[in-house]
């Protein structure tokens, strides 16, 4: 070859590099990941060739990243296979460029959905540089060393040089718009993010004539590559804290993923302690490809309900340069997702069967994940019904089959369905709970934000059960009772009509628009009860309305008048209309107050009145 040579890259566009900078500007930090990946590949190739050909070479493989602030340059150095002139032309001027051009064409159509922006390779270096130089020496020393340099145009310069060591050095001359990449801390952060588990040691240093101190930045033996039988609990816990340095809590348990057919996947998923709220998770599952960090946004790869977990998934079989919508239709991704679901469900089932007591202790911290999985994935639901636990208000735990068998003889409604009584709040529903406990009924505690969806899921699967909140009606209307002795009705039809008219004319009733029902209940039951029908309660829960109710919804509430309560008879005996109105008003206020429905002026006046009576 000529000692000096200027040449042109064969391209369709006169200048591809501004396009690279434009479309990948927000993701430009990936340049370091791409160059380190190339260096890793170069070492891997040399190891393979050395093994196959029994070459006697120095196998102290390493990658160096040196920051030269004075020259405004970053040096990525490997002692891998190196390149000769022909290989430079092939891998840099042809393959690398054509790959970059193809990537840009895809990326320019949908710049927000190319997963990890992976695959741009060597030419990503021009996102931060105004000139890039390659110094390379092939492992085969019959070839001379080569210098290749390009200033960001389609023209490159190449010549033979003298280079002592085998391998490749890529020098990036950082442009003025990207000076932050000359800061040691920034480069260290990027290496720890993208290259933390690369298979060869990576050293970082600042160029200094007096002291060129090197620091290793990666763990070349990540435990997800190990045989699970050779790992101890301490190894997993240590690795969890290595992944998430800000997390003080240990994971509850973990699942080691390891499969090489029909696809290749390794990884570890950790179950952290999760409270009742599905918050945005700061610590997410990391996706790697051959130990290279790609992304922690795994929509379309990992089922949504498992996005609440932490850990690592490493697979070369997940397509990266595609849109997220395309992932959902990719067969390999579908199979990977099914495999992960099966491994998670198998692990949970194993924990449940091997040590149920310990599983129950963890339940409050893991149930939100399991609930989310049950309502969102039928494959998981089919397995989870074996270990999903219902908790009672007395802190007892039952699977659905266990609870059905416990209550099937006693808790039956008039349609013959088994009634799963539940409470969402033991304090606000205290009186209804007490009425039910007095009849020896079992009550579940369903206070998760996903409880309403869980109810509907189980009701759709089991046609012989129904869930009813304990305060959605009088307990004797919710569950069919066999009562031998019936109390005699204490009010005549005339008296009933009088009571109904007295109540209807009350200002509070008019304001709230309650419908009124007279029921013959027990003397021990309250005179007034506000009933929120189950169907309305579910609508509220689905819409997250809580206690904020529209007038239209309040009109659907019922005020139940217990004609057997002595206070009702007392109202009829009051001759003074003023006194009768006052007693009814107090009874209604107390009833509304018990439901947290007395507010504003009415609440203030009622409290003031009661203070004056003291």
SVG drawing of the C-alpha trace seen along z (x, -y; Angstrom):
<svg xmlns="http://www.w3.org/2000/svg" viewBox="-103 -25 110 54">
<polyline fill="none" stroke="black" stroke-width="0.4" points="0.0,0.0 1.0,-3.7 2.5,-5.1 -0.2,-7.8 -3.6,-7.4 -6.8,-9.5 -9.9,-7.8 -13.7,-8.0 -16.3,-5.9 -18.8,-4.7 -22.1,-6.1 -25.5,-7.0 -25.5,-10.3 -22.7,-12.9 -22.5,-13.2 -24.0,-10.6 -22.3,-11.9 -24.6,-14.9 -27.5,-12.5 -26.0,-10.2 -25.6,-13.2 -29.1,-14.5 -31.1,-11.3 -29.1,-9.9 -28.4,-13.2 -30.4,-12.3 -28.8,-8.9 -25.2,-9.8 -23.8,-8.3 -24.1,-4.8 -20.9,-5.5 -18.8,-4.2 -20.9,-1.0 -20.5,-0.4 -16.8,-0.8 -16.2,1.3 -18.4,4.0 -16.2,3.9 -13.1,4.3 -14.7,7.2 -15.5,8.9 -11.9,8.4 -10.6,10.2 -13.2,13.0 -12.2,13.6 -8.6,13.8 -9.3,16.3 -11.2,18.5 -8.5,18.4 -5.8,19.1 -7.7,22.1 -8.4,23.6 -4.9,23.1 -2.9,23.6 -1.3,20.2 1.2,19.1 0.0,15.6 -0.2,13.4 -3.6,14.1 -3.6,11.2 -6.7,9.8 -7.9,6.4 -9.5,3.2 -8.3,-0.3 -10.1,-3.6 -7.8,-6.6 -9.0,-10.2 -6.6,-12.8 -8.0,-16.2 -5.1,-18.1 -5.6,-16.7 -9.4,-16.5 -9.4,-12.8 -10.6,-9.5 -8.6,-6.3 -10.2,-2.8 -7.5,-0.2 -7.8,3.5 -5.2,6.3 -7.5,8.4 -7.3,9.7 -6.4,6.4 -6.8,5.6 -4.8,5.4 -5.4,3.0 -7.8,5.4 -9.8,5.9 -9.9,2.1 -11.4,1.6 -13.9,4.4 -15.0,3.8 -14.7,0.1 -15.2,-1.3 -17.8,1.2 -19.6,3.3 -19.5,0.8 -20.7,-2.0 -23.4,-0.1 -24.7,1.1 -24.7,-2.5 -26.5,-3.7 -29.2,-1.0 -29.6,-1.8 -30.2,-5.4 -32.8,-4.7 -34.8,-2.6 -34.2,-5.1 -35.2,-8.1 -38.7,-6.6 -39.3,-6.0 -36.6,-7.5 -38.3,-6.7 -38.8,-3.0 -35.5,-1.4 -34.7,0.6 -31.4,-0.6 -30.3,-2.1 -28.1,1.0 -26.1,1.9 -24.8,-1.4 -21.3,-0.2 -18.1,-2.1 -19.7,-5.1 -21.5,-6.0 -18.1,-7.6 -18.9,-10.5 -21.8,-11.5 -19.3,-13.1 -16.2,-13.6 -14.9,-15.8 -12.2,-13.3 -11.7,-9.6 -8.4,-7.7 -7.7,-4.0 -4.3,-2.5 -4.3,1.2 -2.0,4.2 -3.1,7.6 -2.4,10.6 -0.7,12.0 2.6,10.0 3.3,10.6 1.0,7.6 2.1,4.0 0.3,1.8 -2.3,-0.6 -3.5,-4.1 -7.0,-5.1 -8.5,-8.5 -11.6,-10.4 -12.8,-13.9 -16.5,-13.3 -16.7,-13.7 -16.9,-10.9 -13.1,-11.1 -10.7,-9.0 -6.9,-8.8 -5.0,-5.6 -1.3,-4.7 1.1,-2.1 2.7,-2.9 4.8,-1.3 2.7,0.1 4.4,2.2 1.4,4.0 -1.2,6.3 -4.8,5.0 -6.6,1.8 -6.7,-1.7 -9.6,-4.0 -9.0,-7.6 -11.9,-10.0 -11.2,-13.7 -14.1,-15.1 -15.8,-18.1 -16.7,-21.3 -20.3,-20.4 -19.5,-17.2 -16.8,-18.3 -18.6,-16.5 -17.2,-13.2 -13.8,-14.4 -14.7,-14.3 -13.5,-11.2 -16.6,-10.8 -18.9,-10.9 -17.0,-8.2 -16.8,-6.0 -20.6,-6.3 -21.2,-5.2 -18.8,-2.3 -20.5,-1.2 -23.9,-1.5 -23.3,0.2 -20.2,2.4 -20.5,3.5 -20.4,7.2 -18.4,7.4 -16.3,10.6 -12.8,8.9 -11.3,6.5 -12.0,2.9 -9.6,0.2 -10.2,-3.5 -7.5,-6.1 -6.6,-9.8 -3.6,-10.4 -1.0,-11.8 2.8,-11.8 3.5,-11.4 0.9,-8.8 -1.3,-6.9 -3.4,-5.1 -5.8,-2.5 -9.1,-1.4 -11.0,1.7 -14.7,1.0 -16.4,4.3 -17.2,7.7 -16.1,10.3 -17.9,13.1 -21.6,12.1 -23.4,14.8 -26.2,15.2 -23.6,17.0 -22.9,19.5 -24.6,22.8 -27.3,22.1 -26.3,25.3 -22.9,23.7 -24.3,20.4 -25.2,19.6 -27.8,17.2 -25.1,14.8 -23.9,14.7 -27.4,13.6 -27.8,11.0 -24.4,9.6 -25.2,9.4 -28.5,7.7 -26.7,4.9 -24.1,4.7 -26.9,4.1 -28.8,1.6 -26.3,-0.2 -28.9,-2.5 -31.0,0.4 -30.5,1.3 -33.1,4.1 -32.3,7.6 -34.5,9.2 -37.2,11.6 -36.2,14.4 -35.0,14.8 -35.4,16.8 -32.4,18.0 -33.2,18.1 -31.0,20.5 -32.0,21.9 -30.2,22.5 -32.9,24.1 -35.1,23.2 -33.6,19.8 -30.7,18.6 -31.4,16.7 -29.8,16.2 -30.6,14.0 -31.8,13.5 -35.1,11.9 -35.4,10.6 -38.6,10.2 -38.2,7.0 -40.5,5.8 -43.4,4.0 -46.1,2.1 -49.7,1.9 -49.2,-0.9 -48.0,-0.2 -45.5,-3.0 -43.2,-3.7 -40.2,-1.5 -36.9,-3.3 -35.0,-0.1 -36.0,1.9 -35.0,5.1 -31.9,4.6 -31.8,6.1 -28.4,7.2 -27.2,8.8 -24.1,10.8 -23.4,8.9 -23.8,5.5 -26.4,3.3 -29.2,2.4 -32.1,0.9 -34.2,1.0 -37.4,0.3 -38.7,3.8 -42.2,3.2 -43.1,6.0 -40.3,8.3 -41.2,8.9 -44.9,9.2 -46.1,6.0 -46.8,7.6 -43.2,8.7 -41.9,5.2 -42.3,4.7 -39.4,7.1 -35.7,6.3 -32.8,8.2 -31.1,9.0 -32.1,10.7 -29.3,11.5 -30.3,12.9 -28.9,12.6 -32.3,13.7 -34.2,10.6 -34.4,8.4 -33.2,4.9 -33.4,2.7 -37.2,3.0 -40.1,1.0 -41.7,2.1 -45.0,2.8 -43.1,5.3 -41.8,7.1 -45.2,8.2 -45.6,10.1 -42.1,11.6 -42.3,15.4 -38.9,15.5 -40.0,12.8 -43.4,14.5 -41.6,17.8 -39.2,15.9 -42.1,14.2 -43.9,17.6 -40.7,19.1 -40.2,16.3 -43.8,16.6 -43.5,20.3 -40.3,20.0 -41.8,17.3 -45.0,19.3 -43.0,22.5 -40.8,20.7 -43.8,19.3 -45.5,22.6 -42.3,24.3 -42.0,21.7 -45.7,22.2 -45.5,26.0 -42.1,26.2 -42.7,23.7 -46.2,22.2 -45.6,20.5 -42.7,18.6 -44.6,17.9 -47.4,16.3 -44.9,14.0 -43.8,12.7 -47.3,12.5 -48.0,8.8 -44.8,7.8 -45.4,9.9 -49.1,10.1 -49.4,7.0 -47.2,8.7 -49.2,11.9 -52.5,10.0 -51.3,8.0 -50.3,11.2 -53.6,12.9 -55.7,10.2 -53.3,9.6 -52.1,13.0 -54.2,16.1 -51.2,18.4 -50.1,17.1 -53.6,17.2 -53.9,20.9 -50.9,21.6 -51.4,18.9 -54.8,20.1 -52.9,22.9 -50.8,20.5 -52.8,17.3 -53.8,16.5 -56.8,14.7 -56.4,13.0 -59.2,12.8 -59.8,9.9 -58.4,12.2 -55.1,12.6 -55.8,16.2 -54.7,17.3 -56.6,19.5 -56.3,20.6 -59.6,20.1 -60.4,23.8 -59.7,23.9 -61.9,20.9 -64.7,22.3 -64.7,25.5 -64.7,23.6 -67.8,21.5 -69.8,23.5 -72.3,24.8 -73.0,21.6 -72.5,18.6 -75.0,19.1 -77.2,16.4 -80.7,16.9 -79.4,17.8 -77.4,20.7 -74.0,19.1 -71.2,19.3 -70.8,15.8 -67.3,14.5 -67.9,11.6 -65.1,9.1 -64.1,5.8 -61.9,3.2 -61.4,1.2 -61.8,2.8 -62.3,-0.6 -64.8,-2.2 -66.8,1.0 -66.5,2.0 -70.2,2.3 -71.0,4.4 -68.1,6.6 -69.3,7.1 -72.8,8.0 -71.3,10.6 -68.9,12.0 -71.9,12.3 -73.3,14.8 -70.0,16.6 -69.3,15.7 -65.8,15.6 -64.7,12.2 -61.9,11.6 -59.8,8.5 -59.5,7.1 -57.7,3.8 -55.4,3.9 -55.7,1.3 -56.3,4.3 -58.9,6.1 -61.9,5.1 -60.2,6.7 -59.3,9.8 -62.9,10.2 -64.1,10.0 -61.4,12.4 -62.4,15.1 -66.1,14.6 -65.7,15.1 -63.7,18.3 -65.8,19.8 -69.5,19.6 -70.6,20.9 -69.2,18.0 -69.8,14.2 -68.0,11.5 -70.0,9.1 -68.7,6.3 -69.8,6.7 -71.6,3.3 -73.3,3.5 -76.6,4.6 -77.9,5.9 -76.1,9.1 -79.3,11.1 -80.1,10.0 -76.7,10.9 -76.7,14.4 -79.6,16.8 -80.2,17.7 -82.2,20.6 -84.1,18.9 -86.5,21.1 -88.2,18.3 -89.4,15.3 -90.0,12.1 -93.5,10.6 -93.9,7.4 -94.1,4.5 -95.5,1.8 -98.7,1.6 -98.9,0.6 -100.3,-2.8 -97.3,-3.3 -94.9,-2.3 -96.3,-4.9 -96.1,-7.6 -92.4,-6.8 -91.7,-6.8 -93.3,-10.2 -91.5,-11.6 -88.2,-10.6 -88.9,-11.6 -89.7,-15.1 -86.4,-15.5 -84.1,-18.1 -81.1,-15.8 -83.0,-13.1 -84.1,-15.6 -80.6,-16.9 -79.0,-13.5 -81.9,-12.0 -81.7,-8.6 -84.3,-6.0 -86.0,-4.6 -86.7,-1.0 -88.4,0.4 -87.0,3.7 -88.0,6.0 -84.6,6.6 -83.4,7.4 -84.0,5.2 -80.2,5.1 -79.7,3.7 -79.4,-0.1 -82.6,-2.1 -81.1,-3.5 -78.5,-2.0 -77.2,-3.5 -76.7,-0.8 -74.3,-1.1 -75.3,1.6 -72.5,4.0 -72.8,3.1 -72.4,-0.7 -69.5,0.0 -67.7,1.8 -68.3,-1.0 -66.8,-3.4 -63.8,-1.2 -63.2,-0.7 -63.3,-4.4 -61.2,-5.1 -63.9,-7.5 -63.5,-6.7 -65.6,-9.0 -66.1,-11.6 -69.6,-10.9 -71.8,-12.7 -75.5,-13.5 -76.5,-10.9 -74.6,-8.2 -75.8,-9.2 -79.3,-8.9 -78.7,-5.2 -78.0,-4.8 -80.6,-3.3 -81.6,-4.3 -82.8,-1.2 -85.3,-1.8 -85.3,1.0 -88.9,1.3 -88.0,3.5 -85.7,1.1 -87.2,-0.5 -86.2,-4.0 -88.5,-3.8 -91.4,-3.1 -90.3,-6.0 -90.5,-8.4 -94.1,-7.5 -94.8,-8.3 -93.4,-11.8 -96.2,-14.3 -94.2,-17.4 -93.4,-17.8 -90.4,-20.0 -89.0,-17.3 -89.7,-14.5 -87.8,-16.4 -84.9,-17.0 -84.7,-13.3 -84.9,-12.1 -82.2,-14.7 -79.8,-13.4 -80.3,-9.8 -79.7,-10.7 -76.6,-12.8 -75.2,-9.9 -75.9,-7.5 -74.3,-9.8 -71.4,-10.3 -70.8,-6.6 -70.5,-6.5 -68.2,-9.5 -70.9,-11.3 -71.6,-14.2 -69.6,-17.2 -69.5,-21.0 -72.3,-23.0 -74.3,-20.0 -71.3,-18.5 -70.3,-21.8 -73.9,-22.4 -74.2,-18.9 -71.0,-19.0 -71.8,-22.4 -75.3,-21.2 -73.8,-18.1 -71.2,-20.3 -74.0,-22.5 -75.9,-19.5 -72.9,-18.4"/>
</svg>
